Amino acid sequence: MAVNPTGIGYEFEWREVVDDSKKNKPLFKCLSPKGLILSGKKSEMVFEYLPNNVGEHESQWLFLIPSQNIV
């Protein structure tokens, strides 16, 4: 969940940091890769995790607010 405490709404974006050394199917998926959070409001972001085997898995993502040049 993200909260926008500012006085203006902003668009956000999630981008996965892709590891080219891993050639497996991605185990994590962002179901809300882009959206808008209005001033003083909250927005829920959903990620899906579907492992194909038991073990430790990780995924790195960047949260961006392009209009503010924030990463």
C-alpha positions in Angstrom: 0.0 0.0 0.0 1.2 3.5 -0.8 -0.1 6.8 0.6 0.1 10.1 -1.1 0.6 12.8 1.6 1.1 15.6 -1.0 -1.3 18.2 -2.2 -1.4 16.8 -5.8 -2.1 13.5 -7.3 0.6 11.6 -9.1 1.0 8.6 -11.4 3.2 5.7 -10.3 4.9 2.8 -12.1 6.5 -0.4 -11.0 9.4 -1.8 -13.1 11.0 -5.2 -12.4 14.8 -5.2 -12.4 15.5 -8.0 -14.8 18.4 -10.4 -14.1 19.6 -11.5 -17.6 21.6 -14.3 -16.0 18.3 -16.0 -15.0 16.6 -17.6 -18.0 13.7 -19.0 -16.0 10.1 -17.8 -16.2 9.5 -14.9 -13.8 8.0 -16.1 -10.5 6.7 -12.6 -9.5 4.3 -10.5 -11.4 3.0 -7.0 -10.5 -0.8 -6.9 -11.1 -0.9 -3.1 -10.7 2.2 -1.9 -12.7 0.8 1.6 -13.2 -1.7 3.7 -11.4 -2.8 7.1 -10.0 -2.8 8.1 -6.3 -4.9 11.1 -5.6 -3.9 13.7 -3.0 -4.3 12.4 0.5 -5.4 9.0 -0.7 -4.1 5.4 -0.5 -3.5 2.9 -3.3 -3.1 -0.8 -2.9 -0.5 -2.6 -5.1 -0.7 -6.3 -5.7 2.1 -8.7 -6.6 1.6 -12.3 -7.5 4.1 -15.1 -6.6 3.8 -18.4 -8.4 6.8 -20.6 -7.6 7.5 -23.7 -9.7 9.7 -25.3 -7.0 10.4 -25.2 -3.3 13.2 -22.8 -2.3 14.2 -19.2 -1.8 13.2 -16.8 -4.6 13.6 -13.1 -4.9 12.7 -10.3 -7.3 13.7 -6.6 -7.3 11.4 -3.8 -8.4 11.7 -0.1 -8.8 8.9 2.3 -7.7 8.8 5.3 -10.0 6.9 8.6 -9.9 7.9 9.9 -13.4 6.3 13.4 -13.0 8.6 14.1 -10.0 11.7 12.2 -11.4 11.5 9.9 -8.3 12.8 6.3 -8.4 
